[in-house]
Amino acid sequence: MKIAEIRLTGLAGVTVEGGWAAELTPDDNLHTIVEIVSDDGHIGVGSAMTSRALVAGAVQLLRPLLIGERVDEPARVSEKLRQHTFWQGRGGAVEHAISGIDIALWDLFGKVVHQPVARLLGGVYRHRVKPYGSLLFDEPEPLRAKLREAVGRGFRAIKLGWRPFGRRDSRFDELLIQTARDAVGPDVELMVDAGGSDAWWPHGYKWALRTAQMLAAYGIVWFEEALPPDDLAGFVELRRHSPVPISGGEVLTRRQSFWPFLQQHAFDIVQPDTTKCGGLTEAWRIGWMAYEHNIQLVPHGWNTAVGLAADLHLCAALPVARYVEYLTPSPYIEEIITEPFQVDAEGFLSISDQPGLGIELNREALKRYGC
């Protein structure tokens, strides 16, 4: 059974805000659905956190290496793509495209052999994972309303990130954290994402340490992207002195980029994005490197339903994964598959034991949002 075709569908029309300096609009295309078709008609589905135009350019480069390859060796095939594109890739949009292809190959492999992806990755360590609702910070009253709505949808863990946190002054930052804790009460877990990968991030180590000390007083579970993503020395120092666990790594691609951060214990929690870092194959490798360094893994997922499904299988297949990111609300998660995810009464998501990723695309929704 061979790979016969690759199809791409960009998503646009209801793109959610990103909180970035150059803010997204609903019509911006941030995600691309990747479909790999076998010569007997089986289809595997993946997702890349990159525009369709960039994925299409990468696919033009990758297609000769992909078409005609086996459908049942996803790790080898995606590594072949990576090894043969060092001079025109080695990270960035090409690696993002490889990520979507790799996820689709694992889904296809699972469908062909009638096994869930988590089992094919090496074994199932858990059958459900706690999702954290991923929200943007806002002014205090709108923030309070957002949080209560998220709790009402069943989330027992919530991450708040980006603007306006870290963009005004320390008093306002603490007001936002006070507001959040008051809104959700003591029993809902809260995480904070400063968004240090934003354009022109103004803060350094001392701001991050002072902020971490403030966050500790409110029981924050982790402090994410407190520094620019390439500040390895800063993260090492911050993790050593912060009273709150430090996380990061969402913008890194390829396992080799993660190695120095893991080796030097720059993070308590590493956050590869399966739709950017190289797919499930790379994220799984990074997860085991993290395990060997006693570092937890929480996949980053500013995501689609396909990306979330991939993250769930990744979490099932690793001993160090306890949470999964769930962008909420988002039509690209809630509408583009035929059976949307459901948070259970205890605030968990079940991991499908059906073949592949265990999801089916809603073709009408894909047509509605496709570009």
C-alpha positions in Angstrom: 0.0 0.0 0.0 1.5 3.3 -1.2 1.0 7.0 -0.8 -0.8 8.3 -3.8 -1.9 11.9 -3.1 -1.7 14.8 -0.6 -4.6 17.2 -0.2 -4.6 20.6 1.7 -7.4 22.7 3.1 -6.7 26.0 4.8 -9.1 27.1 7.6 -10.4 30.7 7.6 -13.6 32.7 8.4 -13.8 32.1 12.2 -10.1 32.3 13.3 -10.0 33.2 16.9 -7.9 36.1 18.3 -4.3 35.2 19.1 -3.5 38.1 21.5 -0.4 38.9 19.4 1.0 42.3 18.6 -0.1 41.8 15.0 -3.6 40.5 15.9 -5.4 37.9 13.9 -8.6 38.5 12.1 -11.4 36.0 11.5 -10.3 35.6 7.8 -6.7 34.9 8.6 -5.5 31.4 7.7 -3.5 30.0 10.6 -4.2 26.3 10.2 -4.0 23.8 7.4 -5.7 20.4 7.3 -3.5 17.8 5.6 -4.9 14.6 4.0 -2.7 11.8 2.8 -4.5 9.4 0.4 -3.3 5.8 -0.2 -3.5 4.0 -3.5 -6.4 2.0 -2.3 -8.4 5.0 -1.1 -7.6 5.1 2.7 -7.2 8.7 4.0 -5.1 9.9 6.9 -5.7 13.4 8.4 -3.2 15.8 9.9 -3.0 19.5 10.9 -0.3 22.1 10.5 -0.2 25.4 12.4 0.8 27.3 9.2 -1.1 28.9 6.4 -2.1 26.9 3.4 0.1 29.0 1.1 3.3 28.1 3.2 2.3 24.4 3.5 1.6 24.2 -0.3 5.0 25.6 -1.0 6.6 23.1 1.3 4.6 20.3 -0.2 5.9 21.2 -3.7 9.3 20.6 -2.3 8.3 17.4 -0.4 6.0 15.7 -2.9 8.7 13.8 -4.9 10.0 12.3 -1.6 6.5 11.4 -0.4 4.4 10.0 -3.3 4.9 6.3 -3.7 6.2 5.8 -0.2 4.8 3.1 2.2 1.8 4.1 4.3 2.8 1.9 7.3 6.1 3.5 8.2 5.3 7.1 9.3 8.4 7.7 11.5 10.8 6.6 8.7 8.9 8.5 6.0 8.7 11.8 7.9 12.4 11.5 8.9 13.2 11.0 5.2 11.4 14.3 4.4 13.4 16.0 7.1 16.8 14.5 6.2 16.4 15.5 2.5 15.4 19.1 3.1 18.1 20.5 5.4 19.2 23.0 2.8 15.6 24.3 2.1 14.0 23.6 5.5 15.6 22.6 8.8 12.8 24.1 10.8 10.3 26.8 10.0 7.4 26.3 7.6 8.9 23.2 6.0 9.0 21.5 9.3 5.5 22.7 10.1 4.3 21.0 6.8 6.2 17.8 7.7 4.3 18.0 11.1 0.9 17.9 9.3 2.1 15.1 7.0 3.5 13.1 9.9 0.2 13.3 11.9 -1.7 12.2 8.8 0.6 9.3 8.2 0.1 8.0 11.8 -3.7 8.4 11.3 -3.5 6.5 8.0 -1.3 3.8 9.5 -3.7 3.3 12.4 -6.7 3.0 10.0 -4.8 0.4 7.9 -3.9 -1.8 10.8 -7.0 -1.1 12.8 -5.2 0.2 15.9 -5.3 3.6 17.7 -2.3 5.8 17.2 -1.3 5.8 20.9 -0.8 2.0 20.8 1.2 2.2 17.6 3.4 4.9 19.3 4.4 2.3 21.8 1.6 1.7 24.3 -1.2 3.3 26.2 -0.3 4.8 29.6 -3.7 6.4 30.2 -7.2 6.5 28.7 -8.1 10.0 29.6 -6.3 13.3 30.0 -7.3 16.6 31.8 -7.7 19.4 29.2 -7.1 23.0 30.2 -9.3 25.6 28.6 -6.9 28.0 26.8 -8.1 31.6 27.0 -6.7 35.1 26.4 -6.4 37.6 29.2 -8.8 40.5 29.1 -9.9 43.5 31.1 -11.1 42.3 34.6 -14.8 42.2 34.0 -14.8 40.5 30.6 -12.1 38.2 32.0 -14.4 37.2 34.8 -17.2 36.4 32.4 -14.9 34.3 30.1 -13.7 32.3 33.1 -17.1 31.5 34.4 -18.3 30.4 30.9 -15.3 28.1 30.7 -16.0 26.6 34.0 -19.6 26.2 32.9 -18.4 24.2 29.9 -16.8 21.7 32.3 -13.1 22.8 32.4 -11.4 22.2 35.7 -8.1 23.7 34.5 -7.7 27.0 32.6 -4.7 28.7 31.1 -4.7 32.5 30.6 -2.3 34.2 28.3 -0.9 37.1 26.4 -2.4 40.6 26.3 -2.9 42.6 28.4 -0.8 40.6 31.0 2.8 41.9 31.1 1.9 44.8 28.8 1.1 47.5 31.5 2.5 47.2 35.0 2.9 44.7 37.8 -0.1 46.0 39.8 -2.4 45.4 36.8 -0.9 41.9 36.3 -1.7 41.0 39.9 -5.3 42.4 39.5 -5.8 40.1 36.6 -4.6 37.1 38.6 -6.7 38.1 41.6 -9.8 38.4 39.3 -9.1 35.0 37.8 -8.7 33.2 41.1 -11.8 34.9 42.5 -13.8 33.9 39.5 -13.0 30.2 39.4 -12.5 29.6 43.1 -9.8 27.5 44.8 -10.5 24.1 43.1 -9.9 25.0 39.4 -6.3 24.9 38.3 -4.9 28.1 36.8 -1.9 28.4 34.5 -0.4 31.7 33.2 1.2 32.3 29.8 3.1 35.5 29.5 3.6 35.2 25.7 7.3 35.9 25.6 7.4 34.9 21.9 5.3 38.0 21.1 7.0 40.6 18.9 9.3 43.0 20.8 8.8 41.2 24.2 10.0 43.9 26.7 10.8 41.8 29.8 13.8 39.9 31.0 14.8 37.6 33.9 14.2 39.9 36.8 10.6 40.7 35.6 10.0 37.0 35.1 11.2 36.1 38.6 9.3 38.9 40.4 6.1 37.8 38.4 6.7 34.2 39.3 6.9 35.1 43.0 3.5 36.9 42.6 1.9 34.0 40.8 3.0 31.5 43.5 0.8 33.3 46.0 -2.3 32.4 43.9 -1.5 28.7 43.4 -0.6 29.0 39.7 0.3 25.6 38.3 2.9 26.8 35.8 4.3 30.0 34.3 4.7 29.7 30.5 6.9 31.7 28.1 8.0 34.2 30.7 11.1 35.0 28.5 11.8 35.2 24.7 11.9 31.6 23.4 15.6 31.5 22.5 16.8 32.8 25.9 18.2 29.5 27.0 20.5 30.9 29.8 17.6 33.0 31.1 15.2 30.0 31.3 17.9 28.0 33.1 18.3 30.7 35.7 14.6 31.3 36.0 13.7 27.7 36.5 16.3 27.4 39.2 14.9 30.2 41.3 11.2 30.4 40.4 8.8 29.1 43.1 6.4 28.2 40.2 7.1 25.6 37.6 8.5 27.1 34.3 7.3 25.9 30.9 8.1 26.7 27.3 9.2 25.3 23.9 6.1 25.9 21.8 8.0 27.6 18.9 10.9 25.2 18.7 11.0 22.7 15.7 12.9 19.5 15.4 14.0 17.4 18.4 17.6 18.8 18.1 16.3 22.2 19.0 14.8 20.9 22.2 17.9 19.0 23.3 19.9 21.9 25.0 16.7 23.1 26.8 16.2 19.6 28.2 19.8 18.8 28.9 20.3 22.1 30.8 17.0 21.8 32.6 15.7 25.1 31.3 12.0 23.9 31.8 10.0 22.0 34.4 7.5 21.4 31.7 8.3 21.2 28.0 5.7 22.1 25.4 6.3 20.9 21.9 3.5 21.6 19.4 2.8 18.5 17.3 1.5 20.6 14.5 4.8 22.6 14.3 7.7 20.6 15.9 7.7 17.7 13.4 4.5 15.9 14.1 3.7 13.0 16.5 7.0 11.3 15.7 9.2 14.2 16.9 6.9 15.1 19.8 7.0 11.5 21.0 10.8 11.5 20.8 11.0 14.9 22.7 8.6 13.4 25.3 11.0 10.5 26.0 14.0 12.9 26.1 12.0 14.9 28.7 11.3 11.8 30.7 15.0 10.9 30.8 15.6 14.4 32.3 12.7 14.2 34.8 10.8 16.9 32.9 7.1 16.8 32.3 5.5 17.3 28.8 2.4 19.3 28.0 1.8 19.6 24.3 1.1 23.2 23.1 -2.0 23.3 21.0 -3.4 26.6 19.6 -5.2 24.1 17.5 -7.8 22.3 15.4 -9.7 19.2 16.3 -7.2 17.2 14.3 -4.3 18.7 16.3 -6.1 18.1 19.6 -6.8 14.5 18.7 -3.1 14.0 17.9 -2.2 15.6 21.3 -4.5 13.2 23.1 -2.8 10.2 21.5 0.6 11.7 22.3 -0.4 12.2 26.0 -1.7 8.6 26.1 1.6 7.2 24.8 3.9 9.0 27.2 4.4 8.5 31.0 5.1 12.2 31.6 2.0 13.8 30.0 -0.8 14.9 32.3 -2.6 17.8 30.5 -3.7 18.7 27.0 -4.4 22.3 25.7 -7.9 22.9 24.5 -8.5 26.2 22.7 -12.0 27.3 23.7 -14.3 28.3 22.2 -13.2 27.6 18.6 -15.2 26.3 15.6 -12.1 24.7 14.3 -12.2 22.4 17.2 -15.9 22.1 17.9 -17.3 21.9 14.3 -14.8 20.3 11.9 -15.2 16.7 13.2 -18.4 14.7 13.2 -18.3 13.8 16.9 -16.9 16.8 18.9 -14.9 16.2 22.1 -16.8 16.1 25.3 -15.3 17.1 28.7 -16.6 14.6 31.3 -18.0 15.4 34.7 -14.6 15.3 36.3 -13.1 17.6 33.8 -11.3 15.0 31.6 -11.3 14.0 27.9 -11.4 10.4 26.9 -8.8 9.2 24.4 -10.3 7.2 21.5 -9.5 3.6 21.1 -10.7 3.6 17.5 -8.3 3.1 14.6 -6.0 6.0 13.8 -6.8 9.3 15.6 -10.4 8.1 16.1 -11.9 11.1 14.4 -13.8 11.8 11.2 -13.8 15.2 9.4 -17.1 17.0 9.0 -17.0 17.6 5.3 -19.7 20.3 5.4 -17.8 22.3 8.0 -14.6 21.8 6.2 -16.2 23.2 3.0 -17.7 26.1 5.0 -14.3 27.1 6.5 -12.0 25.9 3.8 -9.7 28.2 1.8 
